[in-house]
Amino acid sequence: MYSAALAEMESARARIMSDLKQQEAQTRLVYALEPLITAMDLAGYALLMYELDGSGIWPEVKTKWDRLLDASPQLPSFLLTAAKFVEDTFALTVGGVERSRRTIALGQVLKERNLGSEWEMLLDESDERPHPSPIVSAFAPRGLGVQEDLYALFIAEYLAAFLEEDVDLGHTTRLIAEEIARYRAERPVMGHDDGEEE
C-alpha cells in the first residue's frame, strides 16, 4: 500500500492543483501538497515503528525513497519547502485531520508500551531514558501526548542527508533533530547499540 501512495504522490498533487484551479493560489498549494506530506508522514511512522519493534517495512520504504531521490535530485529541497510551508500555514485539511488522528493513535500505542509516563515527564520527575532507541525516546509522550507530525521525523532522520548541511529544516524538524541528537549523545542503554560511536 505504501508503494502505491508513493507512486501516486506527484500525480495526486498535479490533479489537485488542476481541480482547484479556480481557487486562490495559497488554497491550491495547501491542498496540493497534502499527498507529499502524507507520503513523508507515513514514512516517518515506518521508521518509528521499526525503531520501536525492531522489525517492519522501513527498510523497503527507505529503498523506495532512495530510488526516487536518486532519480530526482531537486526533490529533497522541494519536499522540505513543502513541509515548511505546511508547518507555517494554518489550514484545516483532511490530511491535517488524519495526521492528528494518527498522532493520537501513536500516543496510545506508546502509552500501552509503557513509554513516557505523561505526568512524570511533564513534571520532569524521571531521568530514565524512555527507550533504547534515541528516535523512540524523542517521541515518547510528554504531558499532552505526541505533538509532532512524523513527516518531521522523516525529514530529520532521512531527508536531511540529501540536503545542504546548513539548510534551515524548519522549527519542528529542528527540535526533533536536536532531541534525537541529545539521546544519541547519551550512553546507549545496556544491550543496545544505536549505531553511534561514543
Salt bridges, closest charged atoms under 4 A:
GLU10 OE2 - ARG13 NH2 2.55
ASP19 OD2 - ARG15 NE 2.99
GLU34 OE1 - ARG99 NH1 2.72
ASP41 OD2 - ARG102 NH2 2.79
ASP53 OD1 - ARG113 NH1 2.78
ASP66 OD2 - LYS62 NZ 3.02
GLU98 OE1 - ARG101 NH2 2.90
ASP149 OD2 - ARG99 NE 3.70
GLU157 OE1 - ARG184 NH2 2.84
ASP168 OD2 - LYS84 NZ 3.76
ASP168 OD1 - ARG174 NH1 3.93
GLU179 OE2 - ARG142 NH2 3.12
GLU179 OE2 - ARG182 NH2 2.83
GLU186 OE1 - ARG129 NH1 3.85
GLU186 OE2 - ARG182 NH1 3.73
ASP194 OD2 - ARG129 NH2 3.72
GLU196 OE2 - ARG184 NE 3.98
GLU198 OE1 - ARG187 NH1 3.60
